[in-house]
Amino acid sequence: MLIGEVARHSGVSTRMLRHYDALGLVRPTGRTVGGYREYSAEDVRRIFHVESLRSLGLSLKQIGRALQDPAFTPSALVGDLIQWTEDRLRREQELLERLRAVDAAEPTGWQDVLRIVELMQGLDSTSPARRQQAVLTRPEGVSVPAELLAGAVLSESDPHVAGALRWALARSDGDGVAALAAGMASQDVDIRRRAVLAIAGMAEAPGAAAVLADALGDPDATVRGQAALALGRRGVTAAVPALVGMVVEGSHDVDAAEVLGTLSQDPGCADRITTALVGQLAASTANSATRIRLTQALFELPGSTALEVLRRLAHDDDRAVALVASAFVGVLDKRSS
Protein backbone atom coordinates (compact mmCIF):
# COMPACT_ATOMS: atom_id res chain seq x y z
CA MET A 1 0.00 0.00 0.00
CA LEU A 2 1.35 3.42 -0.91
CA ILE A 3 1.48 6.24 1.61
CA GLY A 4 -1.61 8.02 0.28
CA GLU A 5 -3.73 4.90 0.52
CA VAL A 6 -2.44 4.17 4.04
CA ALA A 7 -3.34 7.72 5.07
CA ARG A 8 -6.88 7.26 3.77
CA HIS A 9 -7.37 3.94 5.56
CA SER A 10 -5.71 4.88 8.86
CA GLY A 11 -6.75 8.53 9.21
CA VAL A 12 -3.10 9.47 9.80
CA SER A 13 -1.86 12.25 7.56
CA THR A 14 0.92 11.61 5.08
CA ARG A 15 2.99 14.24 6.85
CA MET A 16 2.66 12.32 10.16
CA LEU A 17 3.48 9.01 8.43
CA ARG A 18 6.69 10.56 7.09
CA HIS A 19 7.43 11.81 10.62
CA TYR A 20 6.94 8.28 11.99
CA ASP A 21 9.36 7.01 9.34
CA ALA A 22 11.96 9.63 10.23
CA LEU A 23 11.73 8.70 13.93
CA GLY A 24 11.93 5.00 13.21
CA LEU A 25 8.52 4.34 14.67
CA VAL A 26 6.92 2.93 11.53
CA ARG A 27 9.24 2.40 8.59
CA PRO A 28 7.64 1.07 5.41
CA THR A 29 8.81 -2.42 4.55
CA GLY A 30 9.62 -1.59 0.96
CA ARG A 31 9.91 0.95 -1.80
CA THR A 32 8.45 1.00 -5.28
CA VAL A 33 10.60 1.18 -8.40
CA GLY A 34 10.00 4.90 -8.34
CA GLY A 35 11.20 5.15 -4.72
CA TYR A 36 7.77 5.63 -3.09
CA ARG A 37 7.11 4.22 0.37
CA GLU A 38 5.25 0.92 0.30
CA TYR A 39 3.58 -0.33 3.49
CA SER A 40 2.85 -3.97 4.30
CA ALA A 41 -0.14 -5.19 6.32
CA GLU A 42 2.17 -5.51 9.33
CA ASP A 43 3.31 -1.89 8.87
CA VAL A 44 -0.34 -0.75 8.90
CA ARG A 45 -1.01 -2.73 12.09
CA ARG A 46 1.98 -1.00 13.70
CA ILE A 47 0.54 2.39 12.67
CA PHE A 48 -2.69 1.52 14.48
CA HIS A 49 -0.66 0.44 17.53
CA VAL A 50 1.11 3.81 17.55
CA GLU A 51 -2.18 5.69 17.26
CA SER A 52 -3.74 3.64 20.06
CA LEU A 53 -0.87 4.47 22.42
CA ARG A 54 -1.00 8.15 21.39
CA SER A 55 -4.68 8.19 22.39
CA LEU A 56 -3.58 7.28 25.93
CA GLY A 57 -1.36 10.34 26.08
CA LEU A 58 2.02 8.69 25.49
CA SER A 59 4.69 10.71 23.76
CA LEU A 60 6.23 9.40 20.55
CA LYS A 61 9.43 8.66 22.45
CA GLN A 62 7.52 6.59 25.01
CA ILE A 63 5.67 4.79 22.20
CA GLY A 64 8.94 3.91 20.50
CA ARG A 65 10.26 2.43 23.74
CA ALA A 66 7.04 0.52 24.35
CA LEU A 67 7.09 -1.05 20.87
CA GLN A 68 10.81 -1.80 20.67
CA ASP A 69 11.89 -2.83 24.17
CA PRO A 70 10.74 -6.40 24.99
CA ALA A 71 11.49 -5.83 28.68
CA PHE A 72 9.35 -2.72 28.85
CA THR A 73 6.38 -3.09 31.23
CA PRO A 74 3.42 -0.72 30.91
CA SER A 75 2.25 -0.67 34.54
CA ALA A 76 4.58 2.09 35.80
CA LEU A 77 4.04 4.22 32.71
CA VAL A 78 0.26 3.86 32.89
CA GLY A 79 0.41 4.89 36.54
CA ASP A 80 2.37 8.01 35.58
CA LEU A 81 -0.14 8.76 32.82
CA ILE A 82 -2.99 8.54 35.32
CA GLN A 83 -1.21 11.00 37.62
CA TRP A 84 -0.39 13.41 34.78
CA THR A 85 -3.98 13.25 33.54
CA GLU A 86 -5.39 13.90 37.00
CA ASP A 87 -3.05 16.88 37.41
CA ARG A 88 -4.07 18.24 34.01
CA LEU A 89 -7.77 17.82 34.79
CA ARG A 90 -7.28 19.58 38.12
CA ARG A 91 -5.54 22.49 36.42
CA GLU A 92 -8.27 22.69 33.79
CA GLN A 93 -10.97 22.58 36.48
CA GLU A 94 -9.25 25.43 38.31
CA LEU A 95 -9.11 27.39 35.05
CA LEU A 96 -12.80 26.69 34.43
CA GLU A 97 -13.68 27.93 37.92
CA ARG A 98 -11.62 31.09 37.36
CA LEU A 99 -13.35 31.76 34.05
CA ARG A 100 -16.76 31.24 35.63
CA ALA A 101 -15.84 33.60 38.46
CA VAL A 102 -14.80 36.28 35.98
CA ASP A 103 -17.97 35.74 33.97
CA ALA A 104 -20.15 35.94 37.10
CA ALA A 105 -18.64 39.34 37.89
CA GLU A 106 -20.09 40.64 34.61
CA PRO A 107 -17.02 42.73 33.76
CA THR A 108 -17.63 45.76 31.60
CA GLY A 109 -14.04 46.07 30.45
CA TRP A 110 -10.64 44.44 30.61
CA GLN A 111 -9.71 46.47 33.69
CA ASP A 112 -12.51 44.74 35.60
CA VAL A 113 -11.28 41.36 34.37
CA LEU A 114 -7.73 42.13 35.45
CA ARG A 115 -8.90 43.23 38.92
CA ILE A 116 -10.84 40.01 39.44
CA VAL A 117 -7.84 37.97 38.30
CA GLU A 118 -5.61 39.96 40.64
CA LEU A 119 -7.96 39.16 43.54
CA MET A 120 -7.92 35.45 42.65
CA GLN A 121 -4.13 35.46 42.50
CA GLY A 122 -4.01 37.18 45.88
CA LEU A 123 -6.34 34.59 47.40
CA ASP A 124 -4.08 31.83 46.04
CA SER A 125 -1.03 33.27 47.81
CA THR A 126 0.74 31.13 50.42
CA SER A 127 1.04 34.22 52.63
CA PRO A 128 -1.93 34.83 54.98
CA ALA A 129 -1.07 38.53 55.07
CA ARG A 130 -1.17 38.69 51.27
CA ARG A 131 -4.51 36.89 51.16
CA GLN A 132 -5.99 39.22 53.75
CA GLN A 133 -4.67 42.27 51.90
CA ALA A 134 -6.21 41.01 48.66
CA VAL A 135 -9.63 40.90 50.33
CA LEU A 136 -9.48 44.19 52.20
CA THR A 137 -7.91 46.35 49.49
CA ARG A 138 -10.03 45.36 46.49
CA PRO A 139 -11.08 48.43 44.51
CA GLU A 140 -14.49 49.99 45.13
CA GLY A 141 -17.06 49.41 42.44
CA VAL A 142 -15.62 46.05 41.35
CA SER A 143 -18.25 43.34 41.74
CA VAL A 144 -16.84 40.17 43.30
CA PRO A 145 -18.89 37.01 42.76
CA ALA A 146 -20.21 35.44 45.95
CA GLU A 147 -19.14 32.02 44.64
CA LEU A 148 -15.50 33.14 44.51
CA LEU A 149 -15.51 34.48 48.07
CA ALA A 150 -17.49 31.50 49.38
CA GLY A 151 -14.96 29.09 47.92
CA ALA A 152 -12.17 31.01 49.61
CA VAL A 153 -14.07 31.03 52.93
CA LEU A 154 -14.51 27.25 52.87
CA SER A 155 -10.80 26.63 52.23
CA GLU A 156 -9.26 29.32 54.46
CA SER A 157 -7.61 28.07 57.66
CA ASP A 158 -6.12 31.34 58.94
CA PRO A 159 -8.65 32.94 61.34
CA HIS A 160 -7.75 36.53 60.43
CA VAL A 161 -8.05 35.94 56.69
CA ALA A 162 -11.25 33.96 57.25
CA GLY A 163 -12.74 36.89 59.15
CA ALA A 164 -11.92 39.27 56.32
CA LEU A 165 -13.43 36.87 53.79
CA ARG A 166 -16.65 36.49 55.79
CA TRP A 167 -16.90 40.27 56.03
CA ALA A 168 -16.44 40.64 52.28
CA LEU A 169 -18.87 37.82 51.50
CA ALA A 170 -21.61 39.35 53.63
CA ARG A 171 -21.28 42.55 51.59
CA SER A 172 -20.91 40.96 48.18
CA ASP A 173 -23.43 40.73 45.38
CA GLY A 174 -25.10 37.39 44.80
CA ASP A 175 -26.45 34.62 46.99
CA GLY A 176 -23.67 34.00 49.48
CA VAL A 177 -25.79 31.57 51.52
CA ALA A 178 -26.42 29.35 48.51
CA ALA A 179 -22.73 29.43 47.66
CA LEU A 180 -21.85 28.30 51.20
CA ALA A 181 -24.61 25.71 51.55
CA ALA A 182 -22.62 23.10 49.63
CA GLY A 183 -19.98 23.30 52.35
CA MET A 184 -22.53 22.18 54.92
CA ALA A 185 -22.78 18.83 53.12
CA SER A 186 -19.01 18.24 53.16
CA GLN A 187 -17.56 15.18 54.88
CA ASP A 188 -14.76 17.44 56.12
CA VAL A 189 -15.80 18.81 59.50
CA ASP A 190 -13.47 21.83 59.15
CA ILE A 191 -15.27 22.88 55.98
CA ARG A 192 -18.66 22.55 57.70
CA ARG A 193 -17.41 24.65 60.61
CA ARG A 194 -16.22 27.39 58.25
CA ALA A 195 -19.49 27.28 56.35
CA VAL A 196 -21.75 27.52 59.40
CA LEU A 197 -19.69 30.36 60.89
CA ALA A 198 -20.01 32.33 57.65
CA ILE A 199 -23.75 31.63 57.33
CA ALA A 200 -24.26 32.60 60.98
CA GLY A 201 -22.81 36.01 60.11
CA MET A 202 -25.41 36.30 57.34
CA ALA A 203 -28.34 35.02 59.42
CA GLU A 204 -30.69 37.70 58.09
CA ALA A 205 -30.06 36.70 54.48
CA PRO A 206 -32.74 34.73 52.62
CA GLY A 207 -32.33 31.00 53.09
CA ALA A 208 -29.88 31.29 56.01
CA ALA A 209 -32.38 30.23 58.69
CA ALA A 210 -33.25 27.01 56.83
CA VAL A 211 -29.59 26.04 56.40
CA LEU A 212 -28.85 26.80 60.06
CA ALA A 213 -31.89 24.81 61.19
CA ASP A 214 -30.57 21.79 59.30
CA ALA A 215 -27.18 22.31 60.98
CA LEU A 216 -28.78 21.75 64.40
CA GLY A 217 -28.67 18.06 63.55
CA ASP A 218 -24.99 18.05 62.54
CA PRO A 219 -22.88 15.36 64.26
CA ASP A 220 -20.25 17.97 65.20
CA ALA A 221 -20.91 19.93 68.41
CA THR A 222 -19.16 23.05 67.11
CA VAL A 223 -21.34 23.18 64.00
CA ARG A 224 -24.49 22.63 66.08
CA GLY A 225 -23.41 25.30 68.54
CA GLN A 226 -22.73 28.00 65.95
CA ALA A 227 -26.09 27.30 64.30
CA ALA A 228 -27.90 27.37 67.65
CA LEU A 229 -26.38 30.70 68.68
CA ALA A 230 -27.29 32.32 65.36
CA LEU A 231 -30.84 30.98 65.41
CA GLY A 232 -31.36 31.75 69.09
CA ARG A 233 -30.35 35.37 68.55
CA ARG A 234 -33.07 35.52 65.91
CA GLY A 235 -35.64 34.18 68.37
CA VAL A 236 -35.85 30.65 66.93
CA THR A 237 -36.87 28.42 69.85
CA ALA A 238 -35.86 25.24 68.01
CA ALA A 239 -32.31 26.12 69.10
CA VAL A 240 -33.11 25.67 72.81
CA PRO A 241 -31.99 22.00 73.16
CA ALA A 242 -28.67 22.72 71.45
CA LEU A 243 -28.12 25.82 73.58
CA VAL A 244 -28.79 23.90 76.80
CA GLY A 245 -26.38 21.23 75.53
CA MET A 246 -23.71 23.90 75.09
CA VAL A 247 -24.14 24.97 78.73
CA VAL A 248 -23.80 21.35 79.86
CA GLU A 249 -20.73 20.73 77.68
CA GLY A 250 -19.06 24.04 78.55
CA SER A 251 -18.78 25.03 74.88
CA HIS A 252 -19.41 28.77 74.54
CA ASP A 253 -21.64 28.30 77.58
CA VAL A 254 -21.68 32.00 78.50
CA ASP A 255 -22.90 32.96 75.02
CA ALA A 256 -25.45 30.14 75.11
CA ALA A 257 -26.75 31.24 78.52
CA GLU A 258 -27.15 34.83 77.32
CA VAL A 259 -29.13 33.68 74.27
CA LEU A 260 -31.31 31.47 76.48
CA GLY A 261 -31.98 34.50 78.65
CA THR A 262 -33.09 36.47 75.60
CA LEU A 263 -35.36 33.66 74.42
CA SER A 264 -36.88 33.50 77.92
CA GLN A 265 -38.33 36.96 77.43
CA ASP A 266 -41.11 35.02 75.74
CA PRO A 267 -43.19 33.60 78.65
CA GLY A 268 -44.13 30.57 76.59
CA CYS A 269 -40.47 29.70 76.10
CA ALA A 270 -39.27 30.62 79.61
CA ASP A 271 -40.87 27.61 81.32
CA ARG A 272 -39.48 25.29 78.65
CA ILE A 273 -35.94 26.60 79.14
CA THR A 274 -36.15 26.50 82.95
CA THR A 275 -37.45 22.93 82.86
CA ALA A 276 -34.62 21.90 80.55
CA LEU A 277 -31.95 23.46 82.78
CA VAL A 278 -33.44 21.98 85.97
CA GLY A 279 -33.57 18.57 84.28
CA GLN A 280 -29.87 18.81 83.46
CA LEU A 281 -29.13 19.82 87.07
CA ALA A 282 -30.80 16.65 88.28
CA ALA A 283 -28.86 14.58 85.78
CA SER A 284 -25.50 16.13 86.68
CA THR A 285 -25.45 15.62 90.49
CA ALA A 286 -21.84 14.38 90.48
CA ASN A 287 -20.40 17.07 88.22
CA SER A 288 -19.84 20.31 90.13
CA ALA A 289 -18.51 22.32 87.16
CA THR A 290 -21.52 21.43 85.00
CA ARG A 291 -23.99 22.30 87.78
CA ILE A 292 -22.30 25.67 88.31
CA ARG A 293 -22.66 26.46 84.59
CA LEU A 294 -26.34 25.48 84.75
CA THR A 295 -26.79 27.69 87.81
CA GLN A 296 -25.20 30.59 85.96
CA ALA A 297 -27.56 29.99 83.05
CA LEU A 298 -30.56 30.11 85.39
CA PHE A 299 -29.36 33.50 86.58
CA GLU A 300 -29.83 34.81 83.04
CA LEU A 301 -33.51 33.86 83.00
CA PRO A 302 -36.19 36.38 84.01
CA GLY A 303 -39.17 35.55 86.17
CA SER A 304 -39.93 34.00 89.52
CA THR A 305 -39.56 30.35 88.51
CA ALA A 306 -35.84 30.60 87.87
CA LEU A 307 -35.40 32.63 91.05
CA GLU A 308 -37.10 29.92 93.12
CA VAL A 309 -34.79 27.31 91.65
CA LEU A 310 -31.79 29.49 92.56
CA ARG A 311 -33.09 29.83 96.13
CA ARG A 312 -33.20 26.04 96.45
CA LEU A 313 -29.73 25.74 94.97
CA ALA A 314 -28.45 28.17 97.60
CA HIS A 315 -28.88 25.25 100.04
CA ASP A 316 -27.42 22.64 97.69
CA ASP A 317 -25.27 19.85 99.12
CA ASP A 318 -22.51 20.92 96.73
CA ARG A 319 -20.81 23.79 98.55
CA ALA A 320 -19.54 25.45 95.35
CA VAL A 321 -22.98 25.37 93.73
CA ALA A 322 -24.61 26.73 96.90
CA LEU A 323 -22.16 29.66 97.08
CA VAL A 324 -22.72 30.61 93.43
CA ALA A 325 -26.50 30.34 93.77
CA SER A 326 -26.49 32.40 96.97
CA ALA A 327 -24.53 35.17 95.29
CA PHE A 328 -26.97 35.24 92.38
CA VAL A 329 -29.99 35.31 94.70
CA GLY A 330 -28.46 38.27 96.52
CA VAL A 331 -28.00 40.14 93.24
CA LEU A 332 -31.57 39.44 92.13
CA ASP A 333 -33.02 40.44 95.49
CA LYS A 334 -31.18 43.78 95.30
CA ARG A 335 -32.54 44.36 91.81
CA SER A 336 -36.10 43.80 92.94
CA SER A 337 -35.87 45.91 96.09
Helices and strands as residue ranges (DSSP letters): H 3-10, H 14-23, E 30-31, E 37-38, H 41-55, H 60-68, H 74-104, H 110-123, H 128-136, H 146-155, H 159-170, H 176-184, H 189-200, H 208-215, H 221-233, G 237-239, H 240-249, H 253-263, H 267-283, H 288-299, H 304-313, H 319-336
